[in-house]
């Protein structure tokens, strides 16, 4: 309907002799202002040489009757408020239930293929908070793309060579840690990093080990291979809990020689230049930072391997755009890599986009990423699962169900907090608040969904068939705030995808859950003697479908019992 209204408004502008104007048709924050609000008179007033409010009145008079529109009014300085007929909302209720699996989807990006690269944990290091945030945001962005018709390729890029590997292997030998001991590898890395910073001899040994790594797998391939395999297998366990399956895995070890060749090529073209024994990209010439691509030790940096990654992505997959989800602090790093790539492979550089995410701190303070007592993404997930299971203790569920639901609740608690605000903003994570069933949280949304499922099961037991029509084949219910909010779902999803901002969905679902819970508290939904009960059940089902689909877009499962 929104497109039909916009088209008619554009036609009215032409009829008034104003011509084409870019304007917005939005949902007003206050539903008392109608179902839709248009700012066309405000943006066209200067062009028309009229007062905005006066122009709004002229536009309304010119529009006349629009199919599906009940009323047009002029408000404030010149907004046009639009109220829709009840049938529009009833059709939405029907769509949400009849076409449940496609409800909220739009084919606006049909035919497009995108690669979304996210998570990026490093073997031999813990799965830290940044990896958890990248996974959460990346998976949600991927799902938003899919709802708009894109074919999505999920990619994961992992650092299996470099200084961190040398540190971990050095520490494993020093502490006699087995190659398949994941917790031990984490301790070994933390110990080695500490020694690297404080002991010059240890630092020299680790640097030498890193040099060997690029040439001969760190001098002891069996330990390296076993530790790498154990790390990757452990990451897969975490991906299963988080609900992510990747299509492609890329590793720094395979990207390194490709990137090194590109740096050699670029050096011959003066894209890269020597500097104090190293090879750098002179970023200042392009308004960026100067960054090292080959160290004075002859080893490659992350930047060089990123160049190789771009080439390998194109060789292995066909896509229109690549979105890389990493920390906001890597924006300059990413900008330099893309700029260097554009000077050598411009056809590659133009398809790469960076989606930055902020940092996370706990309410108890900032979390270090290189200390032995670090709160990692994995440990946070584990602690949340334990806390969620404690909350499940008095629930009428089997032990297996409690564990399954606790996993869903823990993941929902974390993902909601990450996705509740703009992707580039920092997050203060409150573990207790994130698990609340009564406030703004993932479990709160899940609980609203299970409440709706419970109502539907009760209705089924009473043989009440959901229906939006009465005996006279006409709607038997006047629209409430719940219907008027449900109808917004497809537009909210489209905006979230367009701006790559899942927080629009999070905010919407939170408001929707609150409206449903209030409606639920004031209405007797299941009542065989009430002729409106079939409609109330249908409305409940539409809410359930919308909440389930919305949670899916956030990467959150919707349990049927809690």
NUTI-326129 format. One line per field, with one value per residue (C-alpha): residue in three letters; x, y, z; residue number from 1. Coordinates in pm, 1 decimal, decimal comma. Each point is the difference from the previous one (the first is absolute). Last residue first. Layout:
residu <- ALA|...
xx <- X|...
yy <- Y|...
zz <- Z|...
num <- NUM|...
END
This chain:
residu <- UNK|UNK|UNK|UNK|UNK|UNK|UNK|UNK|UNK|UNK|UNK|UNK|UNK|UNK|UNK|UNK|UNK|UNK|UNK|UNK|UNK|UNK|UNK|UNK|UNK|UNK|UNK|UNK|UNK|UNK|UNK|UNK|UNK|UNK|UNK|UNK|UNK|UNK|UNK|UNK|UNK|UNK|UNK|UNK|UNK|UNK|UNK|UNK|UNK|UNK|UNK|UNK|UNK|UNK|UNK|UNK|UNK|UNK|UNK|UNK|UNK|UNK|UNK|UNK|UNK|UNK|UNK|UNK|UNK|UNK|UNK|UNK|UNK|UNK|UNK|UNK|UNK|UNK|UNK|UNK|UNK|UNK|UNK|UNK|UNK|UNK|UNK|UNK|UNK|UNK|UNK|UNK|UNK|UNK|UNK|UNK|UNK|UNK|UNK|UNK|UNK|UNK|UNK|UNK|UNK|UNK|UNK|UNK|UNK|UNK|UNK|UNK|UNK|UNK|UNK|UNK|UNK|UNK|UNK|UNK|UNK|UNK|UNK|UNK|UNK|UNK|UNK|UNK|UNK|UNK|UNK|UNK|UNK|UNK|UNK|UNK|UNK|UNK|UNK|UNK|UNK|UNK|UNK|UNK|UNK|UNK|UNK|UNK|UNK|UNK|UNK|UNK|UNK|UNK|UNK|UNK|UNK|UNK|UNK|UNK|UNK|UNK|UNK|UNK|UNK|UNK|UNK|UNK|UNK|UNK|UNK|UNK|UNK|UNK|UNK|UNK|UNK|UNK|UNK|UNK|UNK|UNK|UNK|UNK|UNK|UNK|UNK|UNK|UNK|UNK|UNK|UNK|UNK|UNK|UNK|UNK|UNK|UNK|UNK|UNK|UNK|UNK|UNK|UNK|UNK|UNK|UNK|UNK|UNK|UNK|UNK|UNK|UNK|UNK|UNK|UNK|UNK|UNK|UNK|UNK|UNK|UNK|UNK|UNK|UNK|UNK|UNK|UNK|UNK|UNK|UNK|UNK|UNK|UNK|UNK|UNK|UNK|UNK|UNK|UNK|UNK|UNK|UNK|UNK|UNK|UNK|UNK|UNK|UNK|UNK|UNK|UNK|UNK|UNK|UNK|UNK|UNK|UNK|UNK|UNK|UNK|UNK|UNK|UNK|UNK|UNK|UNK|UNK|UNK|UNK|UNK|UNK|UNK|UNK|UNK|UNK|UNK|UNK|UNK|UNK|UNK|UNK|UNK|UNK|UNK|UNK|UNK|UNK|UNK|UNK|UNK|UNK|UNK|UNK|UNK|UNK|UNK|UNK|UNK|UNK|UNK|UNK|UNK|UNK|UNK|UNK|UNK|UNK|UNK|UNK|UNK|UNK|UNK|UNK|UNK|UNK|UNK|UNK|UNK|UNK|UNK|UNK|UNK|UNK|UNK|UNK|UNK|UNK|UNK|UNK|UNK|UNK|UNK|UNK|UNK|UNK|UNK|UNK|UNK|UNK|UNK|UNK|UNK|UNK|UNK|UNK|UNK|UNK|UNK|UNK|UNK|UNK|UNK|UNK|UNK|UNK|UNK|UNK|UNK|UNK|UNK|UNK|UNK|UNK|UNK|UNK|UNK|UNK|UNK|UNK|UNK|UNK|UNK|UNK|UNK|UNK|UNK|UNK|UNK|UNK|UNK|UNK|UNK|UNK|UNK|UNK|UNK|UNK|UNK|UNK|UNK|UNK|UNK|UNK|UNK|UNK|UNK|UNK|UNK|UNK|UNK|UNK|UNK|UNK|UNK|UNK|UNK|UNK|UNK|UNK|UNK|UNK|UNK|UNK|UNK|UNK|UNK|UNK|UNK|UNK|UNK|UNK|UNK|UNK|UNK|UNK|UNK|UNK|UNK|UNK|UNK|UNK|UNK|UNK|UNK|UNK|UNK|UNK|UNK|UNK|UNK|UNK|UNK|UNK|UNK|UNK|UNK|UNK|UNK|UNK|UNK|UNK|UNK|UNK|UNK|UNK|UNK|UNK|UNK|UNK|UNK|UNK|UNK|UNK|UNK|UNK|UNK|UNK|UNK|UNK|UNK|UNK|UNK|UNK|UNK|UNK|UNK|UNK|UNK|UNK|UNK|UNK|UNK|UNK|UNK|UNK|UNK|UNK|UNK|UNK|UNK|UNK|UNK|UNK|UNK|UNK|UNK|UNK|UNK|UNK|UNK|UNK|UNK|UNK|UNK|UNK|UNK|UNK|UNK|UNK|UNK|UNK|UNK|UNK|UNK|UNK|UNK|UNK|UNK|UNK|UNK|UNK|UNK|UNK|UNK|UNK|UNK|UNK|UNK|UNK|UNK|UNK|UNK|UNK|UNK|UNK|UNK|UNK|UNK|UNK|UNK|UNK|UNK|UNK|UNK|UNK|UNK|UNK|UNK|UNK|UNK|UNK|UNK|UNK|UNK|UNK|UNK|UNK|UNK|UNK|UNK|UNK
xx <- 990,5|-201,5|-36,7|357,0|75,8|365,1|204,6|214,2|-138,3|-191,0|-137,9|-132,5|-197,4|-142,4|-111,9|-142,6|-194,2|-139,6|-101,7|-162,8|-196,5|-107,0|-123,0|-198,6|-154,3|-91,7|-159,0|-192,4|-130,5|-93,9|-218,7|-318,0|62,3|-158,8|298,6|231,5|372,7|126,5|-129,8|149,0|166,5|321,9|47,2|-31,0|271,8|222,0|-57,9|92,5|316,3|102,3|-47,7|211,6|283,0|-40,9|30,5|312,2|172,5|-102,5|136,6|311,0|85,3|171,4|136,1|-166,6|-199,2|-39,6|-138,4|-220,4|-148,4|-63,3|-181,4|-206,2|-102,7|-95,1|-214,5|-331,3|49,9|0,2|-339,7|-140,2|127,0|-109,0|-358,1|-213,1|-373,7|-122,4|-261,2|148,5|-255,9|-111,6|-336,5|77,3|309,7|333,0|358,4|8,2|194,7|-188,4|-114,6|-15,2|45,3|322,6|111,3|-65,2|213,1|280,1|-26,8|16,6|311,5|168,8|-72,8|156,6|299,0|55,3|-23,2|254,4|243,0|-26,1|67,8|284,6|167,2|-21,1|-184,4|-163,4|-210,7|170,7|336,8|310,6|166,8|-68,1|216,4|287,9|18,5|200,2|114,7|12,4|200,8|-163,4|85,5|-286,1|-267,5|-198,8|-193,0|208,8|275,7|-238,4|-243,2|279,5|120,4|-335,9|-120,7|307,9|-58,3|-372,9|49,7|260,7|-225,9|-285,4|200,8|126,3|-348,6|-146,0|253,0|-78,3|-372,3|-207,3|-246,6|232,1|146,3|365,1|-25,4|148,6|300,2|35,4|10,2|280,3|204,6|-59,0|99,4|325,1|82,4|-75,5|215,8|276,3|-10,2|0,0|299,7|9,7|375,3|172,9|317,5|40,3|1,0|-352,1|-76,4|-362,8|-110,7|-202,7|-254,8|-293,7|179,5|167,1|-62,3|163,6|-167,6|-74,2|111,2|-157,1|271,9|-81,6|188,9|-138,6|202,0|332,1|-14,7|-44,8|263,5|268,6|334,0|-78,2|-336,3|169,8|211,9|-314,3|-190,8|284,5|34,1|-374,0|-7,4|278,8|-162,7|-331,0|164,5|-97,2|-363,7|39,8|-65,7|-284,4|114,1|-270,6|82,9|-210,6|-111,0|110,9|166,2|208,5|337,0|224,9|-164,9|43,8|359,5|87,6|-153,0|169,8|339,6|-40,4|-107,9|320,8|201,7|-194,1|31,7|377,4|254,2|337,6|331,2|142,2|-21,6|-372,8|-185,8|-337,5|59,1|-259,0|-1,8|-329,5|-251,1|-49,9|121,5|363,4|-8,9|-55,3|355,7|-40,1|298,2|288,0|238,5|374,8|-37,6|-264,8|-20,2|-293,6|-331,7|-208,5|335,7|-90,4|274,3|-109,4|-355,3|105,0|202,5|-294,2|-230,3|232,0|2,6|-379,9|-23,6|266,9|-185,0|-357,1|47,2|150,8|-242,5|-288,1|-330,0|-308,4|-298,3|-367,3|-25,9|-268,9|-110,1|-251,8|194,9|12,6|108,9|259,0|145,1|48,9|159,6|248,5|114,9|65,3|204,7|208,2|64,0|104,8|242,4|150,1|48,5|151,3|236,8|113,6|69,5|161,4|287,6|225,2|-262,3|-175,5|304,9|39,9|-258,5|24,7|375,8|-17,7|-253,6|233,8|272,5|-235,3|-96,9|364,6|86,0|-292,6|95,1|350,1|-136,1|-221,3|-284,0|-233,7|68,9|-18,6|-353,3|-100,0|143,6|-201,8|-325,3|63,7|78,3|-312,6|-215,4|176,3|-69,3|-371,8|-4,0|208,4|37,7|364,7|102,2|148,0|354,8|8,6|299,9|-90,6|-357,4|125,6|222,5|-289,5|-238,6|247,5|84,3|-369,8|-60,2|292,4|-143,2|-167,0|-346,4|-190,1|-356,1|-231,8|-362,6|-238,8|-378,2|-121,2|-342,7|-238,4|-193,8|-380,8|-72,0|-41,7|342,7|172,0|-157,0|127,6|355,9|-14,8|-117,2|280,2|258,5|-124,4|4,7|320,1|184,6|-115,8|111,2|332,8|53,8|-76,5|276,3|23,5|331,2|322,0|182,6|-226,3|-114,9|-365,2|-136,4|-371,8|-112,7|21,0|-325,8|9,0|-281,1|-190,1|-270,2|-272,1|-279,5|101,9|-345,8|-168,5|-168,5|-38,3|-199,7|-214,1|166,1|-20,9|-335,2|-185,4|-343,7|76,7|166,8|-188,0|-336,6|85,8|119,2|-326,8|-179,8|213,2|-92,3|-363,2|-14,2|46,6|322,7|67,8|242,4|156,4|127,8|264,9|-11,8|120,9|-210,0|-268,3|-193,0|-248,0|-67,9|-257,6|-107,3|272,1|-17,1|-64,4|79,1|-284,2|88,4|369,4|-53,6|-169,7|275,9|266,6|-163,2|-19,5|365,7|86,6|-169,9|188,9|329,9|-51,4|33,8|262,4|-43,6|374,0|24,3|-296,0|112,7|197,3|-257,9|-296,9|138,6|53,9|-234,6|-133,8|-145,2|-240,7|-144,2|123,9|-150,5|244,5|279,4|337,4|-139,5|66,6|177,9|-53,5|298,7|42,9|204,4|-186,8|-117,7|-194,4|-166,3|-273,3|-282,6|-80,7|365,0|-7,1|-320,2|170,8|285,4|-258,8|-170,0|329,3|80,6|-341,6|40,2|349,7|-126,1|-283,7
yy <- -2185,0|-181,0|67,9|120,1|281,3|-20,2|318,4|87,3|353,8|-67,6|-316,8|209,3|205,5|-309,4|-146,9|333,0|50,7|-353,3|19,7|341,3|-129,7|-301,2|229,1|198,7|-320,9|-99,6|339,4|-45,8|-342,5|147,4|276,4|-211,5|-57,1|-317,9|-221,1|236,3|6,1|357,9|148,7|343,5|245,5|-184,5|-129,8|353,8|120,8|-296,5|63,9|369,4|-79,3|-275,0|236,0|271,3|-245,5|-144,5|346,2|93,2|-325,5|31,0|353,9|-119,0|-225,1|293,9|-77,8|321,7|-168,8|-321,5|174,1|217,3|-303,4|-176,1|302,7|28,4|-365,7|29,7|313,4|-183,9|-158,2|342,1|105,8|-340,6|25,2|360,8|-110,3|-49,5|-38,0|-358,6|-197,3|11,6|-96,4|-340,5|41,4|-281,4|184,0|28,1|19,1|-371,4|-231,5|-329,2|-52,2|-371,7|58,9|-204,1|201,8|321,2|-125,3|-85,5|346,9|168,5|-200,2|97,0|366,7|-30,5|-179,1|299,4|251,0|-213,2|14,3|378,8|28,5|-252,6|235,6|295,4|322,5|-90,7|-273,8|-328,2|139,8|-179,2|311,7|192,0|-238,4|-15,8|380,5|68,4|354,4|23,9|224,1|133,3|-97,2|-246,6|244,2|-118,8|-305,4|-243,4|-76,7|-12,2|-219,7|-234,4|-59,4|-75,6|-197,3|-225,7|-67,1|-55,5|-251,6|-193,2|4,2|-129,1|-306,6|-61,9|34,9|-223,8|-272,2|28,4|-26,5|315,4|145,6|284,0|24,7|-39,5|198,7|312,1|-208,3|-121,7|361,0|77,7|-297,9|89,9|360,2|-116,1|-214,8|281,6|238,7|-261,1|-41,1|370,4|29,2|153,7|43,8|-132,4|-107,9|338,8|94,6|107,0|219,7|49,0|343,2|34,2|-166,3|103,0|-204,0|160,2|-60,9|177,0|136,7|-166,5|107,1|-118,6|43,1|-20,1|-169,2|4,3|295,2|-146,1|-300,5|177,3|252,1|-273,3|180,1|351,7|-107,9|-266,2|263,4|201,6|-304,4|-96,0|356,6|32,8|-333,9|103,5|339,1|-168,6|-257,4|178,0|-45,6|-373,0|-242,1|-98,6|-30,0|49,2|-120,3|118,7|-141,1|-357,8|-290,6|-231,6|-173,3|228,7|317,3|-102,5|-102,3|346,7|182,9|-237,9|67,4|370,1|-83,3|-202,5|311,0|210,1|-261,8|31,5|-195,0|-111,1|130,1|79,3|372,2|-54,0|-25,9|177,1|286,4|278,1|369,2|144,2|151,3|325,5|-156,6|114,5|-60,0|-369,3|-67,8|-381,7|-150,5|-241,1|-42,4|56,3|355,5|83,5|-157,8|98,9|-156,4|127,4|75,1|-219,2|-252,9|10,8|-78,1|-323,7|-104,1|96,1|-205,8|-301,1|30,8|6,2|-323,7|-160,7|104,5|-85,4|-374,7|25,9|280,1|-240,2|17,2|-201,5|0,0|-93,8|66,0|-131,0|217,2|-71,3|132,5|-341,5|-165,8|273,0|-65,9|-368,9|93,6|220,0|-303,5|-195,3|292,1|19,4|-375,6|-2,2|289,0|-161,0|-332,7|159,2|220,8|-279,2|-229,1|277,2|78,0|271,5|271,0|-117,2|0,5|332,1|236,8|-163,5|16,9|377,5|-30,8|-228,0|261,3|263,2|-234,5|-67,1|371,1|84,5|-271,3|147,3|350,6|-104,9|233,1|44,5|-335,6|-167,6|135,4|-105,5|-345,7|-42,5|112,7|-231,1|-294,9|59,5|-3,1|-312,8|-164,7|74,0|-162,2|-304,7|-182,2|100,8|-103,2|271,0|-44,0|351,0|123,3|-209,9|127,7|353,7|-7,7|-147,7|270,8|281,9|-121,8|-27,2|357,2|123,8|-121,9|-299,7|-159,9|326,5|-80,4|144,3|-116,7|29,7|-18,3|21,8|161,4|-14,5|321,8|7,4|262,8|-258,9|-140,1|332,5|25,1|-349,7|92,1|322,3|-201,3|-253,2|275,2|190,4|-300,0|-148,5|331,8|50,8|-347,7|39,9|333,1|-161,8|-256,7|-352,3|-83,0|-23,4|-296,1|18,4|357,1|102,1|182,9|42,6|154,8|9,1|66,3|-79,3|140,9|-128,4|215,3|-150,7|111,3|302,1|159,2|-341,5|85,4|-220,7|91,7|-314,7|-258,7|-300,2|107,4|48,6|-89,8|141,2|334,9|48,7|-35,9|252,6|234,3|-35,2|94,3|312,1|123,4|-96,5|249,8|300,0|198,3|332,8|243,2|304,9|270,8|211,4|374,3|193,1|-210,5|-217,1|-30,3|-286,0|-286,4|-267,4|-355,0|-102,0|-349,4|128,0|368,9|253,9|360,1|69,0|355,8|117,6|-160,2|165,6|341,3|-40,3|-100,3|305,8|225,6|-169,5|32,2|372,7|32,1|73,5|-349,9|-71,7|148,3|-205,0|-332,5|-134,7|96,2|-90,1|-350,8|-78,8|-301,1|-184,6|-351,4|-180,3|311,0|266,3|-178,0|-277,9|207,9|-98,1|71,3|-265,5|156,7|123,3|211,4|250,3|44,9|237,9|-42,8|285,2|302,6|67,2|-96,6|-302,3|-101,4|19,7|-207,6|-273,2|-12,0|-36,1|-283,9|-185,3|41,7|-140,1|-302,1|-63,8|6,4|-241,2
zz <- 2861,4|-265,8|-372,7|-37,9|-247,5|-104,7|-29,0|-303,5|-3,2|-322,2|161,2|287,0|-250,6|-167,2|333,7|119,2|-322,9|-0,1|366,8|-50,7|-297,8|208,0|277,5|-255,7|-130,6|357,8|55,2|-325,8|102,5|344,6|-143,6|17,4|375,6|137,5|-87,6|196,8|-69,4|-18,4|322,9|-51,3|239,8|87,8|-355,0|-138,3|238,9|-88,1|-371,0|27,0|197,2|-240,2|-296,2|160,9|60,6|-348,7|-156,9|195,3|-93,3|-366,0|-23,8|184,2|-295,3|-176,1|-346,1|-126,3|-276,8|197,7|308,7|-221,4|-177,4|331,0|143,3|-318,2|17,2|371,8|-12,0|-32,1|341,8|167,5|-127,1|85,2|358,8|48,2|-53,1|-308,4|35,0|-2,5|-185,9|-350,1|-265,0|-123,9|173,4|245,2|114,2|-176,0|125,0|77,9|232,0|63,4|358,2|77,2|376,2|-4,9|-301,5|190,2|290,9|-240,3|-154,9|340,4|92,7|-326,8|75,0|345,0|-154,8|-229,2|286,4|187,2|-291,0|-12,9|373,2|-35,1|-250,2|232,8|72,6|328,9|156,6|-84,3|108,9|-125,9|-144,5|320,4|205,0|-249,1|-45,2|-315,3|-68,3|-378,6|-230,3|-314,7|-357,2|-41,7|113,4|301,6|124,0|-202,9|251,7|297,1|-194,6|-106,2|354,1|160,9|-301,8|14,1|368,4|-51,1|-280,1|200,1|306,6|-216,8|-101,4|352,9|146,4|-270,6|81,3|371,8|-71,4|22,9|248,1|95,8|351,3|-104,2|-325,9|159,1|107,6|-359,0|-117,7|245,7|-119,7|-366,0|70,6|158,8|-304,6|-244,0|200,4|13,3|-376,9|-72,8|227,6|345,4|38,0|311,4|-183,1|-159,7|-368,0|-92,5|299,4|98,8|118,9|317,1|231,0|-222,3|-264,4|-298,1|-367,7|-293,8|-311,6|-331,9|-345,6|-328,3|-265,2|-369,5|-285,8|-356,2|-129,6|107,8|-229,9|-334,2|109,9|24,6|36,5|118,8|140,6|212,6|174,2|68,6|123,6|236,0|130,4|64,6|184,0|235,6|52,7|85,7|226,9|322,6|-102,4|60,2|-284,9|-234,1|-361,9|-262,5|-353,0|-293,4|-334,0|58,8|-181,9|214,6|5,9|-203,6|124,8|362,1|-69,4|-133,3|294,8|244,5|-155,9|68,2|355,7|37,4|-74,3|250,2|273,9|-28,7|-203,6|129,8|-135,3|344,1|-78,1|-35,0|-330,9|-37,7|244,5|13,9|-84,7|117,9|-240,2|-191,8|-324,4|9,0|373,1|-71,8|-109,9|-15,7|174,7|-56,5|293,7|29,7|124,1|-263,4|-345,2|-225,1|-103,3|-291,0|-161,8|-302,0|74,3|363,2|-107,7|-166,5|303,4|220,9|-221,0|21,2|378,7|2,0|-195,4|220,4|319,4|-101,4|41,3|350,3|88,2|-28,5|-188,1|85,7|-233,7|37,6|372,6|235,5|290,9|275,5|298,8|168,1|-323,3|-59,6|346,6|-74,9|-332,0|186,1|198,7|-319,9|-132,1|317,1|11,0|-366,5|51,8|308,1|-179,2|-310,2|200,8|229,1|-295,3|-208,0|237,5|-144,4|0,8|-314,3|-225,7|-178,9|141,6|338,9|5,9|19,5|282,4|191,3|-31,1|137,1|285,9|86,6|-10,7|227,7|245,5|17,3|50,8|292,2|103,1|-298,0|-164,9|341,8|52,3|-348,7|62,1|319,8|-165,7|-296,6|223,7|208,3|-314,3|-127,4|335,5|-27,6|-343,5|98,0|-334,3|-53,7|352,2|220,6|132,7|150,0|-201,6|-301,2|-3,4|57,5|-308,6|-198,3|122,0|-61,2|-349,9|-77,4|121,3|-208,9|-327,0|-153,2|37,6|-12,1|-96,9|-263,2|9,6|-292,7|-35,3|-359,9|-24,9|-295,1|28,9|1,2|263,4|274,5|-88,4|57,4|345,1|76,3|-97,7|203,7|302,2|-40,1|-32,4|304,3|233,2|-139,9|15,1|358,1|108,3|-179,7|177,0|335,9|-37,8|-136,9|166,3|-201,2|-162,0|-306,1|-68,1|-3,3|-307,5|97,2|-330,1|-378,0|-182,6|-371,0|-208,9|-300,8|-157,4|-218,4|231,4|203,5|37,6|24,7|332,9|305,8|309,4|-11,1|-225,2|233,3|142,4|-327,1|144,2|345,8|-60,0|-324,7|173,1|269,0|-272,6|-188,2|322,2|23,4|-347,5|59,4|287,3|-231,3|17,0|171,5|-162,4|161,6|-231,5|171,3|-52,5|305,0|236,2|-155,8|-326,5|-19,4|-241,3|90,5|-82,0|-244,5|-155,2|-350,8|-17,4|-19,1|-80,5|-41,2|-122,5|320,8|208,6|-214,2|35,1|377,8|17,9|-207,7|253,7|281,6|-183,3|-90,2|-375,0|-265,9|-149,8|4,5|348,5|124,3|-150,6|299,0|263,8|-218,9|-64,6|370,7|7,8|306,6|10,8|233,7|159,7|238,0|301,0|-83,9|153,1|-148,4|-345,9|-267,4|-292,6|-355,2|-97,8|-280,9|-317,1|-232,7|-359,9|-156,9|157,1|-254,2|235,2|-218,0|15,9|377,6|3,7|-207,0|250,2|278,3|-189,8|-39,9|368,0|94,5|-229,3|137,1|358,0|-82,9
num <- 562|561|560|559|558|557|556|555|554|553|552|551|550|549|548|547|546|545|544|543|542|541|540|539|538|537|536|535|534|533|532|531|530|529|528|527|526|525|524|523|522|521|520|519|518|517|516|515|514|513|512|511|510|509|508|507|506|505|504|503|502|501|500|499|498|497|496|495|494|493|492|491|490|489|488|487|486|485|484|483|482|481|480|479|478|477|476|475|474|473|472|471|470|469|468|467|466|465|464|463|462|461|460|459|458|457|456|455|454|453|452|451|450|449|448|447|446|445|444|443|442|441|440|439|438|437|436|435|434|433|432|431|430|429|428|427|426|425|424|423|422|421|420|419|418|417|416|415|414|413|412|411|410|409|408|407|406|405|404|403|402|401|400|399|398|397|396|395|394|393|392|391|390|389|388|387|386|385|384|383|382|381|380|379|378|377|376|375|374|373|372|371|370|369|368|367|366|365|364|363|362|361|360|359|358|357|356|355|354|353|352|351|350|349|348|347|346|345|344|343|342|341|340|339|338|337|336|335|334|333|332|331|330|329|328|327|326|325|324|323|322|321|320|319|318|317|316|315|314|313|312|311|310|309|308|307|306|305|304|303|302|301|300|299|298|297|296|295|294|293|292|291|290|289|288|287|286|285|284|283|282|281|280|279|278|277|276|275|274|273|272|271|270|269|268|267|266|265|264|263|262|261|260|259|258|257|256|255|254|253|252|251|250|249|248|247|246|245|244|243|242|241|240|239|238|237|236|235|234|233|232|231|230|229|228|227|226|225|224|223|222|221|220|219|218|217|216|215|214|213|212|211|210|209|208|207|206|205|204|203|202|201|200|199|198|197|196|195|194|193|192|191|190|189|188|187|186|185|184|183|182|181|180|179|178|177|176|175|174|173|172|171|170|169|168|167|166|165|164|163|162|161|160|159|158|157|156|155|154|153|152|151|150|149|148|147|146|145|144|143|142|141|140|139|138|137|136|135|134|133|132|131|130|129|128|127|126|125|124|123|122|121|120|119|118|117|116|115|114|113|112|111|110|109|108|107|106|105|104|103|102|101|100|99|98|97|96|95|94|93|92|91|90|89|88|87|86|85|84|83|82|81|80|79|78|77|76|75|74|73|72|71|70|69|68|67|66|65|64|63|62|61|60|59|58|57|56|55|54|53|52|51|50|49|48|47|46|45|44|43|42|41|40|39|38|37|36|35|34|33|32|31|30|29|28|27|26|25|24|23|22|21|20|19|18|17|16|15|14|13|12|11|10|9|8|7|6|5|4|3|2|1
END
